[in-house]
């Protein structure tokens, strides 16, 4: 008996490099949304986002979950890029959600005819390798680099061009706005401050940057992945409360909800609809993970329609029970067309776009 207890205790303490994906919840988006500055429809359709539960596993949990249904085991290296520490997984998810909300707002207003001018704001850190000069300097996910030495950084390629030919060991002064990520995933920024670091020799397998004016592999490296920072001039102030939800997969659901609130009539024909899929500012719908588990969550919610990225239709239909129709799309325009096909109204904005 003592030996068995020791083995069980060991399995409970021994973490395996695997995460478990299990069905989460389907949540109506409308109660999470506030729009100020343009007319909105107080009668909201029920459009739901759906998520999954993701958890690291001990060996004992890994064994136990093999006896549960609707579980997908995902190796840690498929969730986190090589060299990126596990403590960045949560912040990366919140940054992806922040980007997704911004893209949903822009896509919704553009779909209704508004012009949304953009302004570049620097380059956002999307990952930090460990060990690396950036990690040692305390740079973190979502920090916004706005200058390198005396050169303002308008976008990622500006930063890459500034350091591309530097010799390893060069001292660099980065001006950055530190990101503050709250316990529920809200990102805010401090006033810019300066961080000093020394570049390291770029890894041999580092891909050559695809930036105008840059040729060949970089000489110097400080160990970050980057994305362009950008803001958009929107005709209204939009707030979407996504506390404790990370990742980009709610983009399509948020976009459809915004369009529903900005227009008259019923966008879904009074049907209960769930959606998953990334969205970009141009209205393209992208692939997401965990669609089988999300389909289970949607099934439990009582939704009649589930809109998914086209490439995930087979996966969703393999899990769906009778009564849940799976609809595949690749664009926002296609999703709106599919909603009209089930009785939804064509979206006409309540405030005239300009």
C-alpha positions, 0 to 999 in steps of 0.5 A, a space after each residue: 500500500 505504501 508503495 502504491 501511495 508513493 507511486 501515485 504521489 509521484 505521478 501527481 507531482 510529475 508534469 508531462 509536456 502535454 496540455 489537455 483541451 476540453 470543451 469550454 463554454 459558449 457565451 453570448 457576446 452581446 452582454 460583453 459589448 458597449 458601443 458609444 458614439 453611434 446609434 445601436 439597436 437595443 434588440 440583440 441577437 444571440 451570437 455566441 463565442 465558444 472557448 476551450 479549457 486548456 490545462 497542463 497535466 501531471 502524469 496522473 491527470 494525463 492517465 485519468 483523462 484518457 478515460 474521458 470523452 472529448 479530450 485532445 492532448 496537445 504537445 507543449 511544443 505545438 502551443 509555444 514556439 521553440 525557445 519561448 518560456 511557458 510563462 509567456 503563454 498566458 500573455 501571448 494569449 491576451 495579446 492575441 485577444 487584444 489584437 482580435 478585438 481591434 480587428 473585429 471592430 475595424 472589420 465590422 465598421 468597414 463591412 458597414 461602409 465606414 472608412 477607418 484610417 490607420 496609424 502605425 505606433 511602433 512594433 509590438 513584442 509578441 514573444 521573447 526567447 529565453 535565454 536572450 539579451 531581451 529576456 535579460 533586459 526584462 522585455 516582455 510580451 506586448 511591450 511596444 518598442 517605439 525607438 532604437 537609439 535615435 531612430 523612431 520605430 514606426 513598424 517592425 521593418 524599421 527596427 529590423 533595418 536599424 539592427 540588421 547590420 550591427 555587429 554582435 555585442 553592440 550596445 543598443 538603447 531601446 525606447 519602449 512603452 511597457 505593457 501592463 497585463 491585468 489579472 484578467 487580460 486587459 493590456 495598458 501601457 506605461 509612459 515610454 522608458 529606455 532599456 539598454 542591452 547588448 545584441 548577440 550573434 544571430 542564430 544560424 537558422 534565423 530566417 532572413 527578414 522579409 523587409 524592403 532594403 534588407 538583404 541576407 541574414 541579420 548579424 545581430 539579434 536580441 531574441 524577440 518576435 515582433 508584430 506591427 503596432 497600429 491604431 485605427 480611427 473608428 467612428 465610435 468607442 467600442 468596449 468588449 469585455 473578454 476577461 480571462 479569455 485569451 487567443 484570437 478565435 473569438 474574432 468572427 463572433 465579436 465581429 458579427 455581434 458588433 454588426 448586429 448591434 450597429 444595424 436594424 433588424 435581426 442579423 441571424 433571423 432570430 436564430 441562436 448562432 455560435 461562431 469561431 474563427 480569427 478575423 483580420 481588418 480586411 474581413 478574412 476568417 482564419 483557422 483556429 484550434 480545438 474545434 471539436 471541443 468547441 462543437 461540443 460546447 456549442 451543442 450543449 448551449 442549444 445553438 442551432 448553427 455553428 459557423 467555423 473556418 471552412 477548413 474545420 467543417 469536417 472536424 466540426 461535423 464529425 462531432 456535431 449531433 443532429 440539430 446542429 448545422 455546421 457552416 464553413 466560411 473563409 470571409 466575413 462577407 460569406 458569413 453574412 451571406 450565410 446568415 441571410 440564407 437562414 433568414 437574417 436581415 441584410 445589415 443596414 447601419 443605423 448611423 450613416 457611414 462616412 
